[in-house]
Amino acid sequence: MRTVITRYFAYLLGVIMVTSCVPNLDLDRLDAQSVNSYYKNADDANAATIALYGLIRDLYRDEVINVPNVVAADDGIPFLTGNADRVALWNYNITSVNTFIGSIWASSYTGIQRSNVVLNRVSPIAMDETLKNQFLGEARFLRALHYFNLVRFYGGVPIELNEVTSLENVALPRSSVDAVYDVIIADLQEAINTLPTQYTGTDIGRATKGAARGLLAKVYLTRAGTDGASPYWQEAASQAKTLIDMGIYDLWDDYAQVFSLQNRCGKESLFEVLYITNLSGNNFTTGYAPRGAPIVPGTGSGILRVSKDLFDSYGDTDSRKAVTFLTSYTNPSSGALVQLSADNTDPALAVSFWKLADLTSTVGGAGGKSFPVLRYSDILLIYAEALNEANNGPTAEAYWAINRVRNRAQLTSLAGLSKQQFKEAVLSERRKELCFEGNRWFDLVRTGQLVEAVKNENSFSRNAAISNINVRFPIPQREMDINESLVQNEGY
């Protein structure tokens, strides 16, 4: 953790006023202030809490969380002569010096440290208790999200629940997976108790009670793993049901509405990372457009392409397919129609991931569409899966939940499935509904299907060198070098 703590001292000199879900907040840097004179009033507490969201923006911008979930699974293929670390994730030549491995760890622990600062320094401030508890709830929610990413990628990791103010005694050993989950669950339960149900004005988009409860449902689902007798299935179902019964979330009628710039933080969103077009944007437009395509600022980068396996999994009547993928475009100079393919080796002619593309952007790498961390459709599918497992087969409520998602996609309702068939149907629905939203690798790992799925996706001569050890990423080498208490994951 020493590299993270070193970065933190620079952070303490000035809180950055950026937020992941409030696009019109002041982005100017606050004047540098000493730590001891800064955390004195409600305005200081609010600024420090808002700053927590800035790191989330970086984590989900286009690479750190999403790329491993896409290329290390079976949904996407990296530009094969581009970034070597993306290709290494794809073919499972994964080492402890891979930049993605290091970035996930470092960014997550930086976020945890910032949450700990708010929890430690805002608590003593004399201010309105309800507002204070909101700020503390936001810090707990975001800390839980960071630890959830860490435990899913690496397994057991060091746990630090207090602000670290010295480089002394920071070489913590790894805690168990169960211990990490216990921290996550405790944080989310406290966040549920203290966060508001909704916000108004420029506060819209901050973590809410529904966001915390929805994430808790996902945590329980993940913790249940492949254990059919796990009590966490019922816990996941109960949390999802309570959230559904709140009555404030719903599906948009049209799948395209989910990703509209006008619908940011709308009725289907539990928690999303908002960006600002042309100012503080993401790279989902220029980065994922076909390589050299003159339809985005600076032409497309072709970082990722869609796997044929994913593309072909959508039926012809599935309305999500046309929203999710770019399959053709008209060259603005020549007027020629360019047809794209899921199996053409030319990256300039590759079907591209497109549902988060912001075509109003005029600056490369600065699209303004949100990254959806948690949506209502995700909750419906969590509910359906958990009920199926908890009741040894699908219930009427489980069918209702999955069919709401399917019917929105113009698909027929399911009925008469066995427990295993229903389980497979939910995983298939999650893949198509939530693709490129940072879920696929996690879903394959928690259901015990990662190795099989990766071996089955062999386009472009992938032939990934994957085995059962790869359900965890290696601990970053730089952390191993500076912390002798850490033990590397098996096989790395």
Buried (B, 14 or more C-beta within 10 A) or exposed (E): BBBBBEBBEEBBEBBBBBBBBBBEBEBEEBEEBEEEEBBBEBEBBBBBBBBBBBBBBBBBBBBBBBBBBBBBBBBBBBBBEBBEBBBBBBBBEBEBEBBBBBBBBBBBBBBBBBBBBBBBBBBEBEBEEEBBBBBBBBBBBBBBBBBBBBBBBBBBBBBBBEBBEEEEEBBBEBBEBEBBBBBBBEBBBBBBEBBBEEBEEBBBBBBBBBBBBBBBBBBBBBBBEEEEEBEBBBBBBBBBBBBBEEEEBEBBEEBBBBBEBEBBBBEBBBBBBBBBBBEBBBBBBBBBBBBEBBBBBEBBBBBBBBBBBBBEBBEEEBBBBBBBBBBEBEEEEEEEEBEBBBBBEEBBBBBBBBBBBBEEBEBBBBBBBBBBBBBBBBBBBBBBBBBBBBBEBBBEBBBBBBBBBBEBBEBEEBEEBEBEBBBBBBBEBBBBBBBBBBBBBBBBBBBEBBBEBBEEBEBBEBEBEBEEBBBBBBBBBBBBEEBEEBEEBEEB
